[in-house]
Amino acid sequence: MIGEPLGCTGSPDLQRMRNTTTYSLVHSDGYVLYGDHFHKHRWFSFWDVKLGKPLVERMQIKGDSYRREFEKGFAVNNKNDQSVAVKFPEQVRRLSDGSFSMTFTIPGNDGDIFMKP
């Protein structure tokens, strides 16, 4: 099953949503429509962020994990089964939990968006 349970009931699978969203941001110039089989959708505040235009193509971190820089931040996608560490040139804010740092760990099969100061 891809996306949400029927009727978008219950708690959303945030890891799957982040993984799908960041995969699209890193590997394409497309978009994600994340919902159930009958086109019922949730909206995540994660999607309200304005990253701006991409500055570069994707850059490999390790194995099947990549990051892409945008005007106002970075998208990171980790399709590996294991966690991967990512380091930024300056302190950034992680959207999933609001933390600030230059180094973060992305769990396997997950992703995140990081905003520049």
Biopython code that builds the backbone (N, CA, C, O; Angstrom):
import numpy as np
from Bio.PDB.StructureBuilder import StructureBuilder

atoms = [
    (1, "MET", "N", (0.840, -1.178, 0.000)),
    (1, "MET", "CA", (0.000, 0.000, 0.000)),
    (1, "MET", "C", (0.884, 1.239, 0.000)),
    (1, "MET", "O", (1.870, 1.305, 0.733)),
    (2, "ILE", "N", (0.533, 2.205, -0.812)),
    (2, "ILE", "CA", (1.274, 3.452, -0.884)),
    (2, "ILE", "C", (0.412, 4.553, -0.293)),
    (2, "ILE", "O", (-0.786, 4.626, -0.568)),
    (3, "GLY", "N", (1.011, 5.400, 0.509)),
    (3, "GLY", "CA", (0.278, 6.529, 1.071)),
    (3, "GLY", "C", (-0.483, 6.159, 2.326)),
    (3, "GLY", "O", (-0.001, 5.386, 3.154)),
    (4, "GLU", "N", (-1.678, 6.719, 2.460)),
    (4, "GLU", "CA", (-2.475, 6.622, 3.677)),
    (4, "GLU", "C", (-3.425, 5.429, 3.668)),
    (4, "GLU", "O", (-3.774, 4.914, 2.605)),
    (5, "PRO", "N", (-3.853, 4.981, 4.887)),
    (5, "PRO", "CA", (-4.926, 3.995, 4.960)),
    (5, "PRO", "C", (-6.202, 4.600, 4.380)),
    (5, "PRO", "O", (-6.327, 5.820, 4.281)),
    (6, "LEU", "N", (-7.128, 3.760, 4.006)),
    (6, "LEU", "CA", (-8.390, 4.190, 3.431)),
    (6, "LEU", "C", (-9.061, 5.259, 4.285)),
    (6, "LEU", "O", (-9.208, 5.087, 5.495)),
    (7, "GLY", "N", (-9.467, 6.356, 3.663)),
    (7, "GLY", "CA", (-10.157, 7.424, 4.375)),
    (7, "GLY", "C", (-9.230, 8.289, 5.211)),
    (7, "GLY", "O", (-9.701, 9.135, 5.971)),
    (8, "CYS", "N", (-7.921, 8.097, 5.089)),
    (8, "CYS", "CA", (-6.940, 8.860, 5.872)),
    (8, "CYS", "C", (-7.289, 8.797, 7.359)),
    (8, "CYS", "O", (-7.230, 9.806, 8.061)),
    (9, "THR", "N", (-7.648, 7.614, 7.827)),
    (9, "THR", "CA", (-7.996, 7.441, 9.234)),
    (9, "THR", "C", (-6.772, 7.004, 10.019)),
    (9, "THR", "O", (-5.831, 6.446, 9.454)),
    (10, "GLY", "N", (-6.784, 7.255, 11.304)),
    (10, "GLY", "CA", (-5.664, 6.864, 12.145)),
    (10, "GLY", "C", (-4.511, 7.843, 12.028)),
    (10, "GLY", "O", (-4.622, 8.890, 11.390)),
    (11, "SER", "N", (-3.408, 7.485, 12.653)),
    (11, "SER", "CA", (-2.223, 8.329, 12.629)),
    (11, "SER", "C", (-1.487, 8.169, 11.308)),
    (11, "SER", "O", (-1.320, 7.049, 10.824)),
    (12, "PRO", "N", (-1.044, 9.284, 10.714)),
    (12, "PRO", "CA", (-0.305, 9.179, 9.457)),
    (12, "PRO", "C", (1.072, 8.569, 9.681)),
    (12, "PRO", "O", (1.647, 8.694, 10.763)),
    (13, "ASP", "N", (1.586, 7.920, 8.672)),
    (13, "ASP", "CA", (2.934, 7.360, 8.698)),
    (13, "ASP", "C", (3.892, 8.474, 8.272)),
    (13, "ASP", "O", (4.202, 8.613, 7.089)),
    (14, "LEU", "N", (4.359, 9.267, 9.245)),
    (14, "LEU", "CA", (5.176, 10.437, 8.949)),
    (14, "LEU", "C", (6.499, 10.071, 8.294)),
    (14, "LEU", "O", (6.985, 10.805, 7.433)),
    (15, "GLN", "N", (7.082, 8.959, 8.683)),
    (15, "GLN", "CA", (8.341, 8.535, 8.073)),
    (15, "GLN", "C", (8.135, 8.265, 6.580)),
    (15, "GLN", "O", (8.942, 8.699, 5.758)),
    (16, "ARG", "N", (7.081, 7.566, 6.231)),
    (16, "ARG", "CA", (6.802, 7.271, 4.822)),
    (16, "ARG", "C", (6.535, 8.567, 4.047)),
    (16, "ARG", "O", (6.994, 8.724, 2.916)),
    (17, "MET", "N", (5.793, 9.487, 4.660)),
    (17, "MET", "CA", (5.498, 10.753, 4.009)),
    (17, "MET", "C", (6.774, 11.561, 3.783)),
    (17, "MET", "O", (6.975, 12.108, 2.699)),
    (18, "ARG", "N", (7.638, 11.641, 4.796)),
    (18, "ARG", "CA", (8.904, 12.378, 4.636)),
    (18, "ARG", "C", (9.777, 11.708, 3.577)),
    (18, "ARG", "O", (10.390, 12.390, 2.756)),
    (19, "ASN", "N", (9.834, 10.382, 3.594)),
    (19, "ASN", "CA", (10.638, 9.639, 2.631)),
    (19, "ASN", "C", (10.155, 9.921, 1.209)),
    (19, "ASN", "O", (10.961, 10.176, 0.315)),
    (20, "THR", "N", (8.849, 9.874, 1.006)),
    (20, "THR", "CA", (8.275, 10.106, -0.317)),
    (20, "THR", "C", (8.492, 11.550, -0.767)),
    (20, "THR", "O", (8.871, 11.799, -1.912)),
    (21, "THR", "N", (8.253, 12.492, 0.132)),
    (21, "THR", "CA", (8.406, 13.920, -0.195)),
    (21, "THR", "C", (9.853, 14.251, -0.535)),
    (21, "THR", "O", (10.119, 14.879, -1.559)),
    (22, "THR", "N", (10.787, 13.837, 0.310)),
    (22, "THR", "CA", (12.189, 14.181, 0.064)),
    (22, "THR", "C", (12.749, 13.433, -1.147)),
    (22, "THR", "O", (13.617, 13.957, -1.846)),
    (23, "TYR", "N", (12.266, 12.219, -1.402)),
    (23, "TYR", "CA", (12.702, 11.499, -2.606)),
    (23, "TYR", "C", (12.342, 12.321, -3.845)),
    (23, "TYR", "O", (13.159, 12.466, -4.754)),
    (24, "SER", "N", (11.133, 12.851, -3.881)),
    (24, "SER", "CA", (10.701, 13.664, -5.010)),
    (24, "SER", "C", (11.532, 14.942, -5.129)),
    (24, "SER", "O", (11.925, 15.324, -6.231)),
    (25, "LEU", "N", (11.800, 15.600, -4.009)),
    (25, "LEU", "CA", (12.588, 16.830, -4.036)),
    (25, "LEU", "C", (14.024, 16.593, -4.494)),
    (25, "LEU", "O", (14.583, 17.404, -5.233)),
    (26, "VAL", "N", (14.614, 15.499, -4.063)),
    (26, "VAL", "CA", (16.019, 15.217, -4.375)),
    (26, "VAL", "C", (16.200, 14.693, -5.797)),
    (26, "VAL", "O", (17.157, 15.061, -6.478)),
    (27, "HIS", "N", (15.293, 13.844, -6.242)),
    (27, "HIS", "CA", (15.491, 13.144, -7.514)),
    (27, "HIS", "C", (14.717, 13.725, -8.693)),
    (27, "HIS", "O", (14.874, 13.241, -9.814)),
    (28, "SER", "N", (13.880, 14.753, -8.477)),
    (28, "SER", "CA", (13.098, 15.282, -9.597)),
    (28, "SER", "C", (12.725, 16.732, -9.332)),
    (28, "SER", "O", (13.060, 17.308, -8.297)),
    (29, "ASP", "N", (12.029, 17.296, -10.291)),
    (29, "ASP", "CA", (11.440, 18.616, -10.118)),
    (29, "ASP", "C", (9.920, 18.485, -10.057)),
    (29, "ASP", "O", (9.190, 19.414, -10.403)),
    (30, "GLY", "N", (9.458, 17.324, -9.612)),
    (30, "GLY", "CA", (8.039, 17.030, -9.549)),
    (30, "GLY", "C", (7.440, 17.383, -8.209)),
    (30, "GLY", "O", (7.964, 18.225, -7.479)),
    (31, "TYR", "N", (6.346, 16.739, -7.897)),
    (31, "TYR", "CA", (5.655, 16.975, -6.637)),
    (31, "TYR", "C", (5.099, 15.652, -6.132)),
    (31, "TYR", "O", (5.150, 14.639, -6.829)),
    (32, "VAL", "N", (4.573, 15.670, -4.923)),
    (32, "VAL", "CA", (4.006, 14.479, -4.297)),
    (32, "VAL", "C", (2.545, 14.748, -3.966)),
    (32, "VAL", "O", (2.210, 15.791, -3.404)),
    (33, "LEU", "N", (1.690, 13.815, -4.311)),
    (33, "LEU", "CA", (0.302, 13.818, -3.882)),
    (33, "LEU", "C", (0.158, 12.610, -2.975)),
    (33, "LEU", "O", (0.168, 11.472, -3.445)),
    (34, "TYR", "N", (0.026, 12.848, -1.701)),
    (34, "TYR", "CA", (0.061, 11.783, -0.698)),
    (34, "TYR", "C", (-1.329, 11.620, -0.110)),
    (34, "TYR", "O", (-1.771, 12.465, 0.668)),
    (35, "GLY", "N", (-2.021, 10.554, -0.466)),
    (35, "GLY", "CA", (-3.373, 10.329, 0.017)),
    (35, "GLY", "C", (-3.742, 8.864, -0.074)),
    (35, "GLY", "O", (-2.885, 8.004, -0.277)),
    (36, "ASP", "N", (-5.044, 8.585, 0.081)),
    (36, "ASP", "CA", (-5.500, 7.200, -0.005)),
    (36, "ASP", "C", (-5.947, 6.884, -1.440)),
    (36, "ASP", "O", (-5.784, 7.709, -2.339)),
    (37, "HIS", "N", (-6.512, 5.683, -1.648)),
    (37, "HIS", "CA", (-6.916, 5.240, -2.984)),
    (37, "HIS", "C", (-8.083, 6.038, -3.559)),
    (37, "HIS", "O", (-8.313, 6.008, -4.768)),
    (38, "PHE", "N", (-8.823, 6.753, -2.707)),
    (38, "PHE", "CA", (-9.990, 7.506, -3.167)),
    (38, "PHE", "C", (-9.745, 9.017, -3.150)),
    (38, "PHE", "O", (-10.689, 9.807, -3.139)),
    (39, "HIS", "N", (-8.477, 9.406, -3.147)),
    (39, "HIS", "CA", (-8.060, 10.803, -3.240)),
    (39, "HIS", "C", (-8.454, 11.651, -2.037)),
    (39, "HIS", "O", (-8.665, 12.856, -2.171)),
    (40, "LYS", "N", (-8.553, 11.036, -0.871)),
    (40, "LYS", "CA", (-8.704, 11.802, 0.369)),
    (40, "LYS", "C", (-7.284, 12.111, 0.845)),
    (40, "LYS", "O", (-6.401, 11.254, 0.804)),
    (41, "HIS", "N", (-7.084, 13.336, 1.292)),
    (41, "HIS", "CA", (-5.728, 13.781, 1.601)),
    (41, "HIS", "C", (-5.651, 14.474, 2.952)),
    (41, "HIS", "O", (-6.630, 15.027, 3.451)),
    (42, "ARG", "N", (-4.465, 14.424, 3.521)),
    (42, "ARG", "CA", (-4.121, 15.235, 4.684)),
    (42, "ARG", "C", (-3.171, 16.315, 4.184)),
    (42, "ARG", "O", (-2.583, 16.201, 3.108)),
    (43, "TRP", "N", (-3.035, 17.355, 4.983)),
    (43, "TRP", "CA", (-2.031, 18.370, 4.688)),
    (43, "TRP", "C", (-1.062, 18.391, 5.855)),
    (43, "TRP", "O", (-1.480, 18.409, 7.013)),
    (44, "PHE", "N", (0.221, 18.390, 5.560)),
    (44, "PHE", "CA", (1.267, 18.399, 6.579)),
    (44, "PHE", "C", (1.967, 19.755, 6.559)),
    (44, "PHE", "O", (2.289, 20.262, 5.484)),
    (45, "SER", "N", (2.206, 20.345, 7.717)),
    (45, "SER", "CA", (2.878, 21.647, 7.790)),
    (45, "SER", "C", (4.259, 21.586, 7.138)),
    (45, "SER", "O", (4.785, 22.606, 6.692)),
    (46, "PHE", "N", (4.832, 20.414, 7.084)),
    (46, "PHE", "CA", (6.092, 20.131, 6.401)),
    (46, "PHE", "C", (6.071, 20.698, 4.973)),
    (46, "PHE", "O", (7.099, 21.142, 4.461)),
    (47, "TRP", "N", (4.904, 20.681, 4.344)),
    (47, "TRP", "CA", (4.779, 21.117, 2.951)),
    (47, "TRP", "C", (4.592, 22.620, 2.810)),
    (47, "TRP", "O", (4.596, 23.123, 1.686)),
    (48, "ASP", "N", (4.428, 23.358, 3.906)),
    (48, "ASP", "CA", (4.250, 24.804, 3.834)),
    (48, "ASP", "C", (5.560, 25.551, 3.628)),
    (48, "ASP", "O", (5.544, 26.739, 3.305)),
    (49, "VAL", "N", (6.660, 24.901, 3.801)),
    (49, "VAL", "CA", (7.975, 25.531, 3.717)),
    (49, "VAL", "C", (8.312, 25.860, 2.270)),
    (49, "VAL", "O", (8.058, 25.068, 1.362)),
    (50, "LYS", "N", (8.879, 27.021, 2.072)),
    (50, "LYS", "CA", (9.293, 27.469, 0.736)),
    (50, "LYS", "C", (10.810, 27.293, 0.612)),
    (50, "LYS", "O", (11.577, 28.102, 1.133)),
    (51, "LEU", "N", (11.230, 26.242, -0.076)),
    (51, "LEU", "CA", (12.656, 25.972, -0.267)),
    (51, "LEU", "C", (13.284, 26.843, -1.345)),
    (51, "LEU", "O", (14.501, 27.029, -1.348)),
    (52, "GLY", "N", (12.487, 27.377, -2.254)),
    (52, "GLY", "CA", (13.026, 28.129, -3.380)),
    (52, "GLY", "C", (13.458, 27.188, -4.485)),
    (52, "GLY", "O", (13.111, 26.007, -4.486)),
    (53, "LYS", "N", (14.213, 27.719, -5.418)),
    (53, "LYS", "CA", (14.664, 26.939, -6.578)),
    (53, "LYS", "C", (15.857, 26.063, -6.205)),
    (53, "LYS", "O", (16.647, 26.423, -5.332)),
    (54, "PRO", "N", (15.988, 24.907, -6.872)),
    (54, "PRO", "CA", (17.175, 24.077, -6.629)),
    (54, "PRO", "C", (18.424, 24.789, -7.149)),
    (54, "PRO", "O", (18.399, 25.420, -8.206)),
    (55, "LEU", "N", (19.507, 24.676, -6.393)),
    (55, "LEU", "CA", (20.779, 25.290, -6.793)),
    (55, "LEU", "C", (21.692, 24.307, -7.503)),
    (55, "LEU", "O", (22.521, 24.703, -8.322)),
    (56, "VAL", "N", (21.542, 23.031, -7.193)),
    (56, "VAL", "CA", (22.390, 21.993, -7.788)),
    (56, "VAL", "C", (21.556, 20.728, -7.994)),
    (56, "VAL", "O", (20.442, 20.609, -7.485)),
    (57, "GLU", "N", (22.113, 19.805, -8.738)),
    (57, "GLU", "CA", (21.501, 18.484, -8.845)),
    (57, "GLU", "C", (21.784, 17.721, -7.556)),
    (57, "GLU", "O", (22.540, 18.197, -6.709)),
    (58, "ARG", "N", (21.188, 16.549, -7.403)),
    (58, "ARG", "CA", (21.392, 15.757, -6.185)),
    (58, "ARG", "C", (22.867, 15.398, -6.027)),
    (58, "ARG", "O", (23.607, 15.248, -7.000)),
    (59, "MET", "N", (23.261, 15.267, -4.764)),
    (59, "MET", "CA", (24.620, 14.877, -4.425)),
    (59, "MET", "C", (24.540, 13.647, -3.531)),
    (59, "MET", "O", (23.790, 13.630, -2.554)),
    (60, "GLN", "N", (25.310, 12.624, -3.866)),
    (60, "GLN", "CA", (25.297, 11.390, -3.084)),
    (60, "GLN", "C", (25.996, 11.604, -1.749)),
    (60, "GLN", "O", (27.065, 12.212, -1.679)),
    (61, "ILE", "N", (25.369, 11.092, -0.687)),
    (61, "ILE", "CA", (25.973, 11.133, 0.645)),
    (61, "ILE", "C", (26.700, 9.821, 0.889)),
    (61, "ILE", "O", (27.901, 9.801, 1.156)),
    (62, "LYS", "N", (25.951, 8.720, 0.793)),
    (62, "LYS", "CA", (26.514, 7.381, 0.987)),
    (62, "LYS", "C", (25.483, 6.369, 0.508)),
    (62, "LYS", "O", (24.309, 6.453, 0.867)),
    (63, "GLY", "N", (25.925, 5.410, -0.306)),
    (63, "GLY", "CA", (24.995, 4.396, -0.794)),
    (63, "GLY", "C", (23.841, 5.039, -1.537)),
    (63, "GLY", "O", (24.044, 5.801, -2.482)),
    (64, "ASP", "N", (22.633, 4.729, -1.106)),
    (64, "ASP", "CA", (21.432, 5.265, -1.748)),
    (64, "ASP", "C", (20.830, 6.399, -0.915)),
    (64, "ASP", "O", (19.618, 6.452, -0.705)),
    (65, "SER", "N", (21.689, 7.300, -0.447)),
    (65, "SER", "CA", (21.221, 8.497, 0.259)),
    (65, "SER", "C", (21.779, 9.726, -0.466)),
    (65, "SER", "O", (22.944, 9.761, -0.864)),
    (66, "TYR", "N", (20.918, 10.724, -0.623)),
    (66, "TYR", "CA", (21.271, 11.906, -1.399)),
    (66, "TYR", "C", (20.742, 13.160, -0.727)),
    (66, "TYR", "O", (19.812, 13.121, 0.078)),
    (67, "ARG", "N", (21.372, 14.281, -1.087)),
    (67, "ARG", "CA", (20.854, 15.568, -0.653)),
    (67, "ARG", "C", (20.873, 16.510, -1.841)),
    (67, "ARG", "O", (21.630, 16.328, -2.795)),
    (68, "ARG", "N", (20.019, 17.522, -1.757)),
    (68, "ARG", "CA", (19.956, 18.533, -2.811)),
    (68, "ARG", "C", (19.794, 19.881, -2.144)),
    (68, "ARG", "O", (18.980, 20.048, -1.237)),
    (69, "GLU", "N", (20.577, 20.838, -2.603)),
    (69, "GLU", "CA", (20.511, 22.182, -2.027)),
    (69, "GLU", "C", (19.541, 23.053, -2.822)),
    (69, "GLU", "O", (19.517, 23.028, -4.052)),
    (70, "PHE", "N", (18.748, 23.819, -2.087)),
    (70, "PHE", "CA", (17.820, 24.780, -2.651)),
    (70, "PHE", "C", (18.202, 26.164, -2.145)),
    (70, "PHE", "O", (19.075, 26.284, -1.285)),
    (71, "GLU", "N", (17.567, 27.209, -2.661)),
    (71, "GLU", "CA", (17.894, 28.575, -2.251)),
    (71, "GLU", "C", (17.788, 28.768, -0.743)),
    (71, "GLU", "O", (18.602, 29.481, -0.155)),
    (72, "LYS", "N", (16.794, 28.142, -0.108)),
    (72, "LYS", "CA", (16.553, 28.396, 1.310)),
    (72, "LYS", "C", (16.771, 27.182, 2.208)),
    (72, "LYS", "O", (16.475, 27.240, 3.402)),
    (73, "GLY", "N", (17.277, 26.097, 1.660)),
    (73, "GLY", "CA", (17.494, 24.922, 2.499)),
    (73, "GLY", "C", (17.967, 23.716, 1.721)),
    (73, "GLY", "O", (18.452, 23.825, 0.595)),
    (74, "PHE", "N", (17.814, 22.563, 2.347)),
    (74, "PHE", "CA", (18.276, 21.305, 1.776)),
    (74, "PHE", "C", (17.200, 20.241, 1.960)),
    (74, "PHE", "O", (16.480, 20.244, 2.958)),
    (75, "ALA", "N", (17.094, 19.345, 1.010)),
    (75, "ALA", "CA", (16.283, 18.138, 1.157)),
    (75, "ALA", "C", (17.244, 16.963, 1.197)),
    (75, "ALA", "O", (18.177, 16.885, 0.399)),
    (76, "VAL", "N", (17.010, 16.044, 2.137)),
    (76, "VAL", "CA", (17.848, 14.850, 2.277)),
    (76, "VAL", "C", (16.949, 13.630, 2.251)),
    (76, "VAL", "O", (15.931, 13.579, 2.942)),
    (77, "ASN", "N", (17.333, 12.643, 1.445)),
    (77, "ASN", "CA", (16.573, 11.394, 1.361)),
    (77, "ASN", "C", (17.531, 10.233, 1.561)),
    (77, "ASN", "O", (18.587, 10.167, 0.931)),
    (78, "ASN", "N", (17.150, 9.311, 2.451)),
    (78, "ASN", "CA", (17.968, 8.140, 2.744)),
    (78, "ASN", "C", (17.175, 6.868, 2.440)),
    (78, "ASN", "O", (16.358, 6.435, 3.252)),
    (79, "LYS", "N", (17.415, 6.276, 1.280)),
    (79, "LYS", "CA", (16.735, 5.034, 0.891)),
    (79, "LYS", "C", (17.483, 3.798, 1.389)),
    (79, "LYS", "O", (17.047, 2.674, 1.141)),
    (80, "ASN", "N", (18.586, 3.990, 2.077)),
    (80, "ASN", "CA", (19.318, 2.864, 2.677)),
    (80, "ASN", "C", (18.498, 2.279, 3.820)),
    (80, "ASN", "O", (17.611, 2.942, 4.357)),
    (81, "ASP", "N", (18.793, 1.050, 4.186)),
    (81, "ASP", "CA", (18.137, 0.431, 5.336)),
    (81, "ASP", "C", (18.719, 0.926, 6.660)),
    (81, "ASP", "O", (18.088, 0.790, 7.708)),
    (82, "GLN", "N", (19.915, 1.497, 6.611)),
    (82, "GLN", "CA", (20.585, 1.959, 7.827)),
    (82, "GLN", "C", (20.681, 3.470, 7.846)),
    (82, "GLN", "O", (20.584, 4.123, 6.807)),
    (83, "SER", "N", (20.872, 4.023, 9.034)),
    (83, "SER", "CA", (21.001, 5.464, 9.208)),
    (83, "SER", "C", (22.235, 5.991, 8.488)),
    (83, "SER", "O", (23.199, 5.267, 8.240)),
    (84, "VAL", "N", (22.171, 7.265, 8.166)),
    (84, "VAL", "CA", (23.298, 7.940, 7.538)),
    (84, "VAL", "C", (23.459, 9.309, 8.191)),
    (84, "VAL", "O", (22.474, 9.961, 8.540)),
    (85, "ALA", "N", (24.711, 9.736, 8.352)),
    (85, "ALA", "CA", (25.003, 11.058, 8.915)),
    (85, "ALA", "C", (25.151, 12.058, 7.775)),
    (85, "ALA", "O", (25.721, 11.745, 6.729)),
    (86, "VAL", "N", (24.635, 13.255, 7.986)),
    (86, "VAL", "CA", (24.765, 14.318, 6.994)),
    (86, "VAL", "C", (25.269, 15.570, 7.695)),
    (86, "VAL", "O", (24.786, 15.933, 8.768)),
    (87, "LYS", "N", (26.250, 16.229, 7.071)),
    (87, "LYS", "CA", (26.841, 17.437, 7.651)),
    (87, "LYS", "C", (26.630, 18.598, 6.686)),
    (87, "LYS", "O", (26.798, 18.457, 5.475)),
    (88, "PHE", "N", (26.257, 19.749, 7.245)),
    (88, "PHE", "CA", (26.000, 20.945, 6.460)),
    (88, "PHE", "C", (27.096, 21.975, 6.707)),
    (88, "PHE", "O", (27.766, 21.919, 7.738)),
    (89, "PRO", "N", (27.294, 22.920, 5.775)),
    (89, "PRO", "CA", (28.356, 23.918, 5.929)),
    (89, "PRO", "C", (28.061, 24.974, 6.986)),
    (89, "PRO", "O", (28.951, 25.723, 7.389)),
    (90, "GLU", "N", (26.800, 25.032, 7.438)),
    (90, "GLU", "CA", (26.395, 25.987, 8.468)),
    (90, "GLU", "C", (25.281, 25.356, 9.293)),
    (90, "GLU", "O", (24.725, 24.324, 8.919)),
    (91, "GLN", "N", (24.964, 25.981, 10.410)),
    (91, "GLN", "CA", (23.878, 25.458, 11.241)),
    (91, "GLN", "C", (22.553, 25.623, 10.504)),
    (91, "GLN", "O", (22.267, 26.685, 9.951)),
    (92, "VAL", "N", (21.749, 24.561, 10.502)),
    (92, "VAL", "CA", (20.438, 24.563, 9.843)),
    (92, "VAL", "C", (19.385, 24.071, 10.826)),
    (92, "VAL", "O", (19.707, 23.512, 11.874)),
    (93, "ARG", "N", (18.117, 24.290, 10.471)),
    (93, "ARG", "CA", (17.003, 23.834, 11.315)),
    (93, "ARG", "C", (16.320, 22.649, 10.653)),
    (93, "ARG", "O", (15.894, 22.723, 9.500)),
    (94, "ARG", "N", (16.222, 21.550, 11.403)),
    (94, "ARG", "CA", (15.562, 20.340, 10.925)),
    (94, "ARG", "C", (14.050, 20.514, 11.090)),
    (94, "ARG", "O", (13.575, 20.815, 12.185)),
    (95, "LEU", "N", (13.294, 20.326, 10.004)),
    (95, "LEU", "CA", (11.855, 20.569, 10.078)),
    (95, "LEU", "C", (11.097, 19.550, 10.914)),
    (95, "LEU", "O", (10.121, 19.905, 11.575)),
    (96, "SER", "N", (11.521, 18.297, 10.900)),
    (96, "SER", "CA", (10.736, 17.269, 11.598)),
    (96, "SER", "C", (10.680, 17.476, 13.099)),
    (96, "SER", "O", (9.698, 17.089, 13.732)),
    (97, "ASP", "N", (11.708, 18.077, 13.686)),
    (97, "ASP", "CA", (11.689, 18.270, 15.144)),
    (97, "ASP", "C", (12.110, 19.670, 15.594)),
    (97, "ASP", "O", (12.121, 19.951, 16.792)),
    (98, "GLY", "N", (12.456, 20.552, 14.652)),
    (98, "GLY", "CA", (12.819, 21.921, 14.980)),
    (98, "GLY", "C", (14.212, 22.110, 15.550)),
    (98, "GLY", "O", (14.557, 23.216, 15.965)),
    (99, "SER", "N", (15.028, 21.052, 15.580)),
    (99, "SER", "CA", (16.369, 21.163, 16.173)),
    (99, "SER", "C", (17.333, 21.889, 15.227)),
    (99, "SER", "O", (17.155, 21.881, 14.009)),
    (100, "PHE", "N", (18.367, 22.522, 15.822)),
    (100, "PHE", "CA", (19.406, 23.239, 15.080)),
    (100, "PHE", "C", (20.730, 22.518, 15.259)),
    (100, "PHE", "O", (21.066, 22.103, 16.368)),
    (101, "SER", "N", (21.486, 22.365, 14.176)),
    (101, "SER", "CA", (22.810, 21.765, 14.239)),
    (101, "SER", "C", (23.454, 21.860, 12.864)),
    (101, "SER", "O", (22.846, 22.352, 11.913)),
    (102, "MET", "N", (24.695, 21.383, 12.769)),
    (102, "MET", "CA", (25.379, 21.243, 11.484)),
    (102, "MET", "C", (25.429, 19.782, 11.053)),
    (102, "MET", "O", (25.668, 19.487, 9.882)),
    (103, "THR", "N", (25.205, 18.863, 11.997)),
    (103, "THR", "CA", (25.278, 17.430, 11.714)),
    (103, "THR", "C", (24.014, 16.741, 12.220)),
    (103, "THR", "O", (23.570, 16.983, 13.342)),
    (104, "PHE", "N", (23.451, 15.894, 11.391)),
    (104, "PHE", "CA", (22.228, 15.167, 11.731)),
    (104, "PHE", "C", (22.352, 13.721, 11.282)),
    (104, "PHE", "O", (23.149, 13.394, 10.403)),
    (105, "THR", "N", (21.555, 12.864, 11.896)),
    (105, "THR", "CA", (21.436, 11.476, 11.477)),
    (105, "THR", "C", (20.050, 11.281, 10.884)),
    (105, "THR", "O", (19.042, 11.649, 11.487)),
    (106, "ILE", "N", (20.019, 10.697, 9.696)),
    (106, "ILE", "CA", (18.754, 10.391, 9.027)),
    (106, "ILE", "C", (18.550, 8.889, 9.110)),
    (106, "ILE", "O", (19.378, 8.132, 8.603)),
    (107, "PRO", "N", (17.461, 8.433, 9.741)),
    (107, "PRO", "CA", (17.207, 6.992, 9.816)),
    (107, "PRO", "C", (17.047, 6.381, 8.424)),
    (107, "PRO", "O", (16.798, 7.091, 7.450)),
    (108, "GLY", "N", (17.193, 5.071, 8.344)),
    (108, "GLY", "CA", (16.982, 4.369, 7.083)),
    (108, "GLY", "C", (15.565, 4.551, 6.586)),
    (108, "GLY", "O", (14.622, 4.615, 7.375)),
    (109, "ASN", "N", (15.418, 4.635, 5.272)),
    (109, "ASN", "CA", (14.113, 4.794, 4.628)),
    (109, "ASN", "C", (13.327, 5.980, 5.179)),
    (109, "ASN", "O", (12.136, 5.877, 5.473)),
    (110, "ASP", "N", (14.018, 7.096, 5.311)),
    (110, "ASP", "CA", (13.415, 8.323, 5.824)),
    (110, "ASP", "C", (14.059, 9.499, 5.099)),
    (110, "ASP", "O", (14.947, 9.310, 4.268)),
    (111, "GLY", "N", (13.628, 10.669, 5.403)),
    (111, "GLY", "CA", (14.188, 11.876, 4.842)),
    (111, "GLY", "C", (13.793, 13.062, 5.694)),
    (111, "GLY", "O", (13.009, 12.923, 6.633)),
    (112, "ASP", "N", (14.328, 14.225, 5.375)),
    (112, "ASP", "CA", (13.981, 15.430, 6.110)),
    (112, "ASP", "C", (14.347, 16.636, 5.282)),
    (112, "ASP", "O", (15.100, 16.543, 4.312)),
    (113, "ILE", "N", (13.801, 17.779, 5.681)),
    (113, "ILE", "CA", (14.115, 19.054, 5.064)),
    (113, "ILE", "C", (14.800, 19.905, 6.126)),
    (113, "ILE", "O", (14.403, 19.910, 7.291)),
    (114, "PHE", "N", (15.827, 20.619, 5.706)),
    (114, "PHE", "CA", (16.639, 21.455, 6.595)),
    (114, "PHE", "C", (16.659, 22.869, 6.046)),
    (114, "PHE", "O", (16.979, 23.084, 4.877)),
    (115, "MET", "N", (16.316, 23.829, 6.886)),
    (115, "MET", "CA", (16.243, 25.224, 6.462)),
    (115, "MET", "C", (17.504, 25.976, 6.858)),
    (115, "MET", "O", (18.022, 25.817, 7.963)),
    (116, "LYS", "N", (17.989, 26.801, 5.927)),
    (116, "LYS", "CA", (19.137, 27.670, 6.191)),
    (116, "LYS", "C", (18.691, 28.789, 7.136)),
    (116, "LYS", "O", (17.505, 29.110, 7.209)),
    (117, "PRO", "N", (19.657, 29.384, 7.866)),
    (117, "PRO", "CA", (19.288, 30.479, 8.779)),
    (117, "PRO", "C", (18.799, 31.710, 8.037)),
    (117, "PRO", "O", (18.454, 32.712, 8.663)),
]
sb = StructureBuilder()
sb.init_structure("model")
sb.init_model(0)
sb.init_chain("A")
sb.init_seg("    ")
for serial, (resi, resn, name, xyz) in enumerate(atoms, 1):
    if name == "N":
        sb.init_residue(resn, " ", resi, " ")
    sb.init_atom(name, np.array(xyz, "f"), 0.0, 1.0, " ", f" {name:<3s}", serial, name[0])
structure = sb.get_structure()
